[in-house]
């Protein structure tokens, strides 16, 4: 799990912008994929920040092959388990003058 510094920076930025009542924390989200193609198909289902969705044809196959080589060492019991730690935060907008 990421360190506390990862949580402190967003809080400092939010408070520095004049917002108050900051509440934030990370969540652990686990995804299991069967292979590199499965991961790319999953990532294509969302478009926010998804630069991999633009690859087609031979570029896409090269990407699948490279990704497969990196993911394969993490395979356990037939699946590749991927964890991510997004930050969820809320704050109160400053009062208008």
C-alpha positions, 0 to 999 in steps of 0.5 A: 500500500502506498505511503502516507506522503501520497495522502498528504500531498492532495490534502496540502493542495486542496487546503492550499486552494482554500478548501476546508474540511478535507477528508480523504483516504485510499482504497484497495481495488483488486482486479483479476485478469486472465492475460494481457489481452484481457487487461487491454480489453478491460482498460478499453471499457473506460476512456478516462486517461486510457492512452492504450485504447488508441493502439491498433493492428501491429502496434497493439500486438506488440503492446500485448506481447510486451505486456504479457512478458511483464505480467506473466511472472505475477500469474497465480492459480491461473489469474493475474491479480492487479491492485490499485490504490486510488485516493478518494477525497472530499472537501468543502468549497470556500464561502464566496465573498 
